[in-house]
Amino acid sequence: MIIAIPSTGPEGLDSEVSMHFGRTPYYTFITVENGEIKNVKSVPTPFTEHGPGDIPKFIKENEGDVVIAYGMGHRAVEFFEQLGIRVILGAYGKVGDVVNAFLKGELKVEENWKEKGDFGSHKWG
C-alpha cells in the first residue's frame, strides 16, 4: 500500500500535514508492507496551478492507494474515489505520527475541518 500525504516540506515523516492538499508544496509517499513503513519519498508538487482531477491523477501515477489529508473539496474526493483511492480527511500533525496512528487503527481526525479556513466555501452534498 502507498499512502500519499500533502506535506509542508520535503522532510518526509518529519514534515507537517499541509492544511489543503491542492496548495501543498510537497506530497510525501509512504510505502507500507505488512504494516511497516518500507520507503518514504517527498515529491515537489508538479503544478503551480491545477485543474479538476489533476492531483488525483498525479497521486495515481505515483501508485497511491490512500490519501490522508486535512481538507479538500467534494469534487476532489469524487475524483479520488473514481480512481479507487481511499480518502481520509481531518488529519493533522507530523506525517510520521499520522501514518503510524493510521497503521495502528488509532488515527484521530478533526471532524469539523470543513468549517475552518476556506473549506466553508466548498459545497458538500
N, CA, C and O of each residue as an XYZ file, in Angstrom:
500
protein
N       0.853     -1.178      0.000
C       0.000      0.000      0.000
C       0.894      1.233      0.000
O       1.929      1.272      0.664
N       0.469      2.240     -0.762
C       1.180      3.514     -0.752
C       0.210      4.589     -0.270
O      -0.883      4.764     -0.807
N       0.654      5.297      0.760
C      -0.121      6.378      1.361
C       0.464      7.693      0.852
O       1.680      7.886      0.890
N      -0.384      8.590      0.382
C       0.039      9.919     -0.075
C      -0.486     10.962      0.905
O      -1.664     10.964      1.264
N       0.420     11.858      1.334
C       0.035     12.901      2.276
C       0.570     14.244      1.791
O       1.772     14.377      1.561
N      -0.304     15.251      1.630
C       0.185     16.582      1.291
C       1.004     17.112      2.463
O       0.571     17.044      3.613
N       2.197     17.645      2.161
C       3.150     17.989      3.216
C       3.711     19.388      3.023
O       3.829     19.883      1.902
N       4.054     20.016      4.147
C       4.566     21.388      4.103
C       6.010     21.473      3.645
O       6.459     22.549      3.248
N       6.753     20.372      3.688
C       8.154     20.401      3.305
C       8.636     19.049      2.820
O       7.871     18.085      2.783
N       9.926     18.977      2.442
C      10.489     17.742      1.891
C      11.081     16.817      2.949
O      11.850     15.918      2.609
N      10.746     17.010      4.204
C      11.369     16.257      5.296
C      10.763     14.889      5.539
O      11.059     14.260      6.555
N       9.926     14.413      4.639
C       9.356     13.073      4.777
C       8.488     12.943      6.006
O       7.551     13.719      6.192
N       8.790     11.970      6.846
C       7.983     11.706      8.033
C       8.029     12.846      9.042
O       7.149     12.947      9.897
N       9.038     13.705      8.956
C       9.149     14.842      9.869
C       8.416     16.081      9.376
O       8.338     17.072     10.103
N       7.879     16.052      8.166
C       7.091     17.178      7.644
C       5.753     17.231      8.369
O       5.324     16.260      8.991
N       5.110     18.378      8.274
C       3.753     18.541      8.795
C       2.759     18.278      7.674
O       3.057     18.521      6.504
N       1.579     17.781      8.028
C       0.497     17.620      7.052
C       0.078     19.027      6.617
O      -0.191     19.887      7.456
N       0.025     19.252      5.322
C      -0.413     20.540      4.786
C      -1.915     20.673      5.004
O      -2.654     19.693      4.912
N      -2.355     21.875      5.290
C      -3.770     22.096      5.585
C      -4.679     21.967      4.364
O      -5.876     21.727      4.524
N      -4.151     22.118      3.161
C      -5.004     21.995      1.977
C      -4.234     21.260      0.888
O      -3.208     21.744      0.410
N      -4.723     20.113      0.506
C      -3.973     19.263     -0.419
C      -3.749     19.926     -1.774
O      -2.764     19.605     -2.440
N      -4.602     20.818     -2.201
C      -4.482     21.437     -3.517
C      -3.449     22.543     -3.596
O      -3.081     22.976     -4.688
N      -2.977     23.002     -2.444
C      -1.992     24.089     -2.434
C      -0.717     23.689     -1.701
O       0.042     24.553     -1.262
N      -0.486     22.433     -1.570
C       0.670     21.957     -0.820
C       1.939     22.017     -1.674
O       1.882     21.796     -2.883
N       3.081     22.316     -1.053
C       4.317     22.347     -1.834
C       4.890     20.955     -2.124
O       5.646     20.790     -3.082
N       4.541     19.955     -1.312
C       5.084     18.598     -1.466
C       4.006     17.568     -1.187
O       3.005     17.838     -0.523
N       4.245     16.382     -1.716
C       3.481     15.199     -1.335
C       4.479     14.187     -0.813
O       5.517     13.951     -1.431
N       4.165     13.593      0.319
C       5.001     12.527      0.865
C       4.300     11.214      0.553
O       3.130     11.023      0.885
N       5.033     10.312     -0.091
C       4.517      8.983     -0.437
C       5.195      7.966      0.467
O       6.421      7.862      0.489
N       4.393      7.217      1.212
C       4.896      6.248      2.172
C       4.475      4.859      1.712
O       3.284      4.567      1.603
N       5.454      4.009      1.444
C       5.176      2.626      1.057
C       5.114      1.784      2.329
O       6.028      1.812      3.154
N       4.027      1.039      2.471
C       3.804      0.201      3.645
C       3.644     -1.240      3.186
O       2.857     -1.536      2.287
N       4.401     -2.133      3.818
C       4.279     -3.565      3.555
C       4.146     -4.289      4.886
O       4.939     -4.070      5.802
N       3.155     -5.141      4.989
C       2.912     -5.904      6.218
C       2.861     -5.005      7.442
O       3.391     -5.351      8.498
N       2.220     -3.846      7.298
C       2.037     -2.941      8.422
C       3.270     -2.138      8.815
O       3.256     -1.449      9.835
N       4.344     -2.216      8.016
C       5.576     -1.496      8.336
C       5.940     -0.534      7.215
O       5.749     -0.827      6.035
N       6.467      0.617      7.609
C       6.933      1.594      6.627
C       8.208      1.062      5.992
O       9.178      0.765      6.688
N       8.204      0.943      4.663
C       9.355      0.414      3.936
C      10.094      1.490      3.154
O      11.302      1.386      2.942
N       9.366      2.538      2.719
C      10.009      3.584      1.924
C       9.233      4.884      2.092
O       8.012      4.884      2.246
N       9.970      5.993      2.060
C       9.366      7.320      2.150
C      10.026      8.197      1.099
O      11.253      8.261      1.019
N       9.214      8.872      0.292
C       9.787      9.823     -0.662
C       8.928     11.078     -0.678
O       7.700     11.016     -0.615
N       9.601     12.214     -0.765
C       8.923     13.505     -0.881
C       9.047     13.968     -2.320
O      10.133     13.960     -2.900
N       7.916     14.373     -2.889
C       7.883     14.802     -4.282
C       7.326     16.224     -4.330
O       6.237     16.477     -3.815
N       8.062     17.154     -4.944
C       7.517     18.502     -5.081
C       6.229     18.474     -5.907
O       6.101     17.695     -6.852
N       5.292     19.322     -5.540
C       4.054     19.422     -6.299
C       4.378     19.805     -7.740
O       5.086     20.787     -7.965
N       3.877     19.055     -8.715
C       4.241     19.317    -10.106
C       3.448     20.446    -10.760
O       3.650     20.734    -11.939
N       2.554     21.085    -10.016
C       1.701     22.116    -10.599
C       1.872     23.441     -9.870
O       2.007     23.467     -8.646
N       1.866     24.543    -10.618
C       1.697     25.844     -9.977
C       0.208     26.155     -9.937
O      -0.278     26.787     -9.000
N      -0.497     25.713    -10.942
C      -1.961     25.767    -10.996
C      -2.431     24.371    -11.391
O      -1.752     23.676    -12.147
N      -3.585     23.960    -10.886
C      -4.094     22.646    -11.256
C      -5.583     22.735    -11.566
O      -6.298     23.594    -11.050
N      -6.019     21.834    -12.413
C      -7.427     21.754    -12.763
C      -8.067     20.570    -12.060
O      -7.374     19.770    -11.432
N      -9.376     20.454    -12.160
C     -10.073     19.342    -11.534
C      -9.505     17.994    -11.988
O      -9.391     17.735    -13.186
N      -9.163     17.170    -11.057
C      -8.673     15.828    -11.349
C      -7.173     15.722    -11.542
O      -6.646     14.609    -11.575
N      -6.460     16.841    -11.670
C      -5.009     16.778    -11.891
C      -4.277     16.118    -10.732
O      -3.441     15.240    -10.942
N      -4.584     16.530     -9.524
C      -3.862     15.976     -8.370
C      -4.230     14.511     -8.144
O      -3.331     13.704     -7.904
N      -5.502     14.130     -8.208
C      -5.790     12.699     -8.104
C      -5.042     11.860     -9.142
O      -4.566     10.770     -8.824
N      -4.935     12.349    -10.373
C      -4.185     11.614    -11.399
C      -2.706     11.527    -11.033
O      -2.078     10.486    -11.225
N      -2.148     12.618    -10.507
C      -0.750     12.630    -10.065
C      -0.531     11.598     -8.953
O       0.461     10.869     -8.970
N      -1.444     11.537     -7.998
C      -1.339     10.551     -6.908
C      -1.424      9.141     -7.479
O      -0.657      8.266     -7.077
N      -2.342      8.910     -8.408
C      -2.489      7.593     -9.030
C      -1.233      7.214     -9.811
O      -0.801      6.063     -9.762
N      -0.638      8.178    -10.537
C       0.595      7.909    -11.282
C       1.743      7.509    -10.353
O       2.664      6.798    -10.757
N       1.673      7.977     -9.101
C       2.671      7.610     -8.101
C       2.222      6.414     -7.264
O       2.766      6.143     -6.194
N       1.205      5.698     -7.783
C       0.707      4.438     -7.224
C       0.060      4.573     -5.853
O       0.020      3.612     -5.084
N      -0.451      5.771     -5.545
C      -1.124      5.973     -4.264
C      -2.393      5.161     -4.155
O      -3.184      5.075     -5.094
N      -2.573      4.564     -2.986
C      -3.783      3.792     -2.680
C      -4.693      4.522     -1.708
O      -5.912      4.348     -1.722
N      -4.077      5.345     -0.860
C      -4.780      6.067      0.195
C      -4.233      7.491      0.217
O      -3.024      7.696      0.107
N      -5.121      8.471      0.358
C      -4.715      9.852      0.577
C      -5.203     10.238      1.957
O      -6.384     10.099      2.274
N      -4.285     10.724      2.773
C      -4.634     11.229      4.092
C      -4.321     12.724      4.070
O      -3.176     13.117      3.849
N      -5.329     13.548      4.298
C      -5.171     14.994      4.204
C      -5.981     15.678      5.298
O      -6.784     15.050      5.989
N      -5.753     16.968      5.436
C      -6.585     17.740      6.363
C      -7.919     18.041      5.705
O      -8.970     17.715      6.257
N      -7.890     18.661      4.525
C      -9.142     19.007      3.874
C      -9.025     19.058      2.375
O      -7.935     19.217      1.825
N     -10.169     18.922      1.712
C     -10.264     19.070      0.258
C     -11.732     19.178     -0.103
O     -12.606     18.842      0.696
N     -11.993     19.643     -1.294
C     -13.366     19.778     -1.759
C     -13.981     18.448     -2.158
O     -13.280     17.466     -2.402
N     -15.303     18.438     -2.219
C     -16.004     17.187     -2.529
C     -15.703     16.683     -3.935
O     -15.699     15.474     -4.163
N     -15.449     17.590     -4.890
C     -15.126     17.133     -6.250
C     -13.816     16.357     -6.257
O     -13.698     15.343     -6.945
N     -12.847     16.820     -5.509
C     -11.571     16.100     -5.430
C     -11.786     14.716     -4.831
O     -11.230     13.731     -5.316
N     -12.591     14.642     -3.779
C     -12.887     13.344     -3.160
C     -13.499     12.413     -4.203
O     -13.133     11.240     -4.281
N     -14.430     12.932     -5.005
C     -15.067     12.117     -6.039
C     -14.053     11.627     -7.069
O     -14.111     10.470     -7.486
N     -13.116     12.495     -7.487
C     -12.080     12.067     -8.434
C     -11.239     10.944     -7.848
O     -10.960      9.956     -8.527
N     -10.833     11.090     -6.589
C     -10.035     10.041     -5.944
C     -10.816      8.729     -5.905
O     -10.283      7.671     -6.238
N     -12.077      8.806     -5.497
C     -12.885      7.589     -5.400
C     -13.056      6.917     -6.758
O     -13.050      5.689     -6.839
N     -13.211      7.707     -7.832
C     -13.325      7.138     -9.176
C     -12.055      6.401     -9.584
O     -12.103      5.460    -10.376
N     -10.918      6.833     -9.041
C      -9.638      6.180     -9.343
C      -9.329      5.032     -8.376
O      -8.272      4.407     -8.465
N     -10.261      4.759     -7.449
C     -10.063      3.674     -6.494
C      -9.129      4.026     -5.348
O      -8.550      3.138     -4.723
N      -8.978      5.317     -5.067
C      -8.094      5.777     -3.998
C      -8.946      6.173     -2.796
O      -9.855      6.995     -2.911
N      -8.647      5.593     -1.665
C      -9.354      5.888     -0.421
C      -8.930      7.258      0.098
O      -7.755      7.614      0.017
N      -9.876      8.026      0.629
C      -9.595      9.365      1.147
C      -9.950      9.426      2.626
O     -11.037      9.023      3.039
N      -9.004      9.940      3.418
C      -9.229     10.166      4.844
C      -8.944     11.641      5.092
O      -7.864     12.132      4.762
N      -9.907     12.347      5.673
C      -9.776     13.788      5.874
C      -9.826     14.160      7.350
O     -10.343     13.421      8.188
N      -9.272     15.326      7.635
C      -9.250     15.847      9.001
C      -7.962     15.532      9.737
O      -7.858     15.797     10.935
N      -6.966     14.967      9.039
C      -5.697     14.588      9.672
C      -4.790     15.813      9.808
O      -4.790     16.696      8.950
N      -4.033     15.852     10.877
C      -3.128     16.969     11.132
C      -1.955     16.475     11.968
O      -2.025     15.423     12.603
N      -0.872     17.255     11.957
C       0.313     16.904     12.739
C       1.452     16.471     11.841
O       1.439     16.720     10.636
N       2.429     15.824     12.435
C       3.582     15.322     11.677
C       3.155     14.119     10.836
O       2.375     13.275     11.278
N       3.678     14.063      9.634
C       3.347     12.977      8.706
C       3.615     11.619      9.355
O       2.773     10.724      9.282
N       4.771     11.460      9.983
C       5.108     10.185     10.614
C       4.121      9.774     11.684
O       3.746      8.605     11.775
N       3.693     10.741     12.505
C       2.716     10.440     13.558
C       1.377     10.031     12.954
O       0.723      9.109     13.442
N       0.974     10.722     11.892
C      -0.292     10.413     11.224
C      -0.254      9.011     10.630
O      -1.198      8.238     10.795
N       0.831      8.681      9.941
C       0.940      7.363      9.307
C       0.950      6.261     10.368
O       0.239      5.264     10.238
N       1.745      6.439     11.402
C       1.816      5.410     12.446
C       0.472      5.219     13.140
O       0.087      4.086     13.430
N      -0.246      6.302     13.410
C      -1.571      6.178     14.025
C      -2.534      5.473     13.068
O      -3.333      4.641     13.499
N      -2.466      5.796     11.780
C      -3.317      5.144     10.781
C      -3.041      3.643     10.744
O      -3.969      2.834     10.729
N      -1.767      3.279     10.731
C      -1.410      1.865     10.653
C      -1.864      1.088     11.881
O      -2.146     -0.107     11.792
N      -1.935      1.755     13.020
C      -2.394      1.116     14.266
C      -3.912      1.167     14.413
O      -4.463      0.605     15.359
N      -4.592      1.840     13.481
C      -6.039      1.998     13.587
C      -6.428      3.006     14.646
O      -7.532      2.945     15.187
N      -5.529      3.937     14.950
C      -5.753      4.905     16.026
C      -5.736      6.353     15.545
O      -5.591      7.265     16.359
N      -5.879      6.579     14.255
C      -5.806      7.937     13.727
C      -6.996      8.753     14.206
O      -8.151      8.380     13.999
N      -6.692      9.867     14.846
C      -7.733     10.807     15.285
C      -7.743     11.953     14.283
O      -6.695     12.501     13.941
N      -8.926     12.307     13.819
C      -9.067     13.379     12.841
C      -9.955     14.477     13.410
O     -10.764     14.248     14.309
N      -9.783     15.661     12.866
C     -10.621     16.788     13.254
C     -11.914     16.697     12.451
O     -11.918     16.874     11.233
N     -12.986     16.425     13.139
C     -14.277     16.185     12.472
C     -14.845     17.446     11.823
O     -15.546     17.349     10.816
N     -14.563     18.617     12.371
C     -15.168     19.845     11.847
C     -14.222     20.635     10.944
O     -14.313     21.861     10.882
N     -13.318     19.950     10.246
C     -12.368     20.627      9.370
C     -13.066     21.443      8.288
O     -12.530     22.461      7.850
N     -14.249     21.019      7.849
C     -14.964     21.726      6.782
C     -15.340     23.147      7.179
O     -15.546     24.000      6.316
N     -15.431     23.404      8.475
C     -15.843     24.712      8.971
C     -14.670     25.679      9.110
O     -14.879     26.847      9.438
N     -13.467     25.229      8.872
C     -12.276     26.049      9.101
C     -11.749     26.646      7.805
O     -11.911     26.067      6.730
N     -11.118     27.805      7.917
C     -10.467     28.423      6.783
C     -11.384     28.576      5.594
O     -12.552     28.932      5.748
N     -10.865     28.310      4.409
C     -11.668     28.472      3.189
C     -12.451     27.212      2.824
O     -13.087     27.168      1.771
N     -12.415     26.199      3.668
C     -13.149     24.979      3.343
C     -14.664     25.197      3.373
O     -15.420     24.473      2.725
N     -15.091     26.197      4.130
C     -16.526     26.513      4.193
C     -17.087     26.952      2.857
O     -18.299     26.920      2.646
N     -16.193     27.372      1.936
C     -16.678     27.812      0.620
C     -16.973     26.635     -0.302
O     -17.625     26.812     -1.332
N     -16.510     25.445      0.045
C     -16.798     24.259     -0.770
C     -18.208     23.780     -0.470
O     -18.633     23.751      0.685
N     -18.921     23.411     -1.507
C     -20.284     22.891     -1.315
C     -20.213     21.387     -1.134
O     -19.575     20.681     -1.915
N     -20.866     20.916     -0.112
C     -20.939     19.487      0.168
C     -22.388     19.057      0.084
O     -23.290     19.758      0.544
N     -22.601     17.876     -0.519
C     -23.944     17.351     -0.739
C     -24.697     17.008      0.466
O     -25.839     16.558      0.373
